[in-house]
Amino acid sequence: MTLTFSHFAANLTCDDLPAPVLQVLRRSFLDTMGVAAVASTTSMASIARNGARALFGPGTAGGSRILMNGAMVSPAGAAMAGAFTIDSIDAHDGTSPCKGHAGSAVFPALLALADASKDMDGHEFATLLAIAYEVSYRSGLAQHATCADYHTSGAWTAVGVATACARALGCTQEQIRHAAGIGEYHGPRSQMMRCIDHPTMLRDGVGWGAPAGVTAAYLAQQGFTGAPALTCEDAQEFWHDLGDTWRLVEDTHYKPYPCCRWAHPAMDAAQDLMREHALHHSQIKSVEIRTFHNATRLAGHRPMTPDEFAYSIAFPVATMIVRGEVGVPELAEETLKDTDILRISCATELIDDEHFTKISDGKRWAQVSFRLGDGRHMTSTPRTPRGDTDLPLSETEISEKFRLFADPVLGSARAREIENLCAEFEGLNKDGLNHLLDLCLSAPHPS
């Protein structure tokens, strides 16, 4: 069966969603809200909220609350602030084949649309999520195959968000085509490696990809034209199995650590070596990380900001060696001054491995070696990171990660209620979904 993306988006129902699709959506809902909770405390999130409140007041489209804050702005403003918020902590779901992330754009955009509407139930929200994820992933694959530069996730999530939001606004199939085209054309074709080489709050581009998609849908609803979206209509090899195969099931991964995915296989390898040999960090004299080319550009031996920490590899690996984990406490700026971590980070060499570069197509490979103070040398086996579909995080691990991030910010009672509702969100009636929106969008008041 071959479907056009616009027919898929216009006609999909919740009954069409296979059980594995719903499972991924539930996991991503919970995982993203946990990240959003802890991310709402960052300075980057605060700046984004202030910008949205200054520039995106509610209009005739209605008002939407900013994620984990409650301030009322326009749907585009809520999408922008929410996407920047989630993106400020690099722990949200992703897709290795697209080298990026969809949930950080999709959830704040669709939560904003649902909040403005107040008339959506769980069935429709699940359908919109599935459309946004699937179109985003396939658009991202097409873009990476047809464009020379490596663009941020904002470039292709703008297409998926536009498509799903146009469906949410009741657009016709032809208007959905135009929405995708507008989102693709006006989406941020920002260069990902710029932020790798010079880490700042620009991050993964979703802070503009999400509002670009929302805006595109509203424009298309009013008759603005923009079709075709080339990544959806001129690259059919990425769309021929739409409706039969679900890329969101095949490709979605979850992060155990709040930093760039490219650092994760080396972090896992370092953790394995420390445990297998019962080592203490004081025994480590130097570290060698062999990995694929782009990962070596993460560098980050002495990160000075949370952004530099997020896009580094030497420092997170050293943090794993010293602390045994990289979790919420390691997000504190004091961690950047930890002398034990800095010693190992500065004694870490990154090796650009041609073989790992070749095989890191849709996967991320690394191998770690330690040289100890007593002269011993030990090397891990090459590995890919935990959280990929072949090494999935368990439901318990997803839950523990959510509670680790959400409980200190939201309070355990509110976090528990969000977790329970995310586990069955597609079955919620309108009142139930609006209650879940209240829990996710209101300002934190931890007990």
RAZI-V529607 format. One line per field, one symbol per residue. phi: phi as a letter, one per 20 degrees, with the letter a starting at -180 (. if undefined). psi: psi as a letter, one per 20 degrees, with the letter a starting at -180 (. if undefined). burial: + if it has 24 or more other C-alpha atoms within 12 Angstrom, else -. A space follows every 10 residues. Layout:
phi=???
psi=???
burial=???
This chain:
phi=.ddffffgff dfcffeefgf ffffffffgf ffffffffff eeffffffff ffffdcfgcf fodcefglbn fecfgfffff fffffgffce cefbcfgela bdgfdfffff fffffffmcd dfgfffffgf ffffffffff ffffeddfee effgfefgff fgffffffem ffgfffgfgf fffffeffee effffffcfb fflemffdff fffffgffff geofdafeef feddbffecf dgndddffef dfdceecebg gfefffffff ffffffdled ffeeebccde bfgffffflm fcfdcgffff dccfffffff feenaccfgf ffffgfdfff ffgfgfeddd dfefffffee dnccdbbccd defenfcbcf fgbdefoffe cfffgfffff fgffeegfee nfffffffff fffbffefff fffffffgfe dfffcfe
psi=ppqqhhgghh iqrhhioqgh ghgghgghgg ghhgghghhi iqhggggggh gghhimqqbi irqqqppkgi pparghhhgg ggghghiiom jrrroghilb qghiggghgh hgghhhgjkq rhghgggggg gggghgghhg ggghhiphqo qrhhghhhgg ggghhgghjk qrhhhgghgg hggghiqolq ohighghmpa jhcjihhhgg hgggggghgh hijpqjqqoh ihijmiijih jphgpohhgh iprqpiqmrp hhighhgggg ggggghjlqq hiipgrqpop arghhhihdl hmpirhghgh lrggghghgg gghirnbghi iqhhhijohg ghghgijppp poogghggil niroqqppqq prhjiqpqpr qqrrqqirhi mqqrhghggh gghghhghgi qhggghgggg hhikhijqag gghhghgghh hqqpmq.
burial=---+++++++ ++++--+--- ++++++++++ ++++++++++ ++-+++-+++ +++--+++-- ++++++++++ ++++++++++ ++++++++++ ++++++++++ ++++++++++ ++++++++-+ ++++++++++ ++++++++++ ++++-----+ ++++++++++ ++++++++++ ++++++++++ ++++++++++ ++++++-+++ ++++++++++ ++++++++++ +---++++++ +++-++-++- -++--+++++ ++++++++++ ++++++++++ ++++----+- +-++++++++ ++++++++++ ++++++++++ ++++++++++ ++++++++-+ +---++---+ ++++++++++ +++--+---+ -+++++++++ ++-----+++ -++++++++- -++----++- ++++++++++ +--++++++- ++++++++-- -+++++++++ ++++---
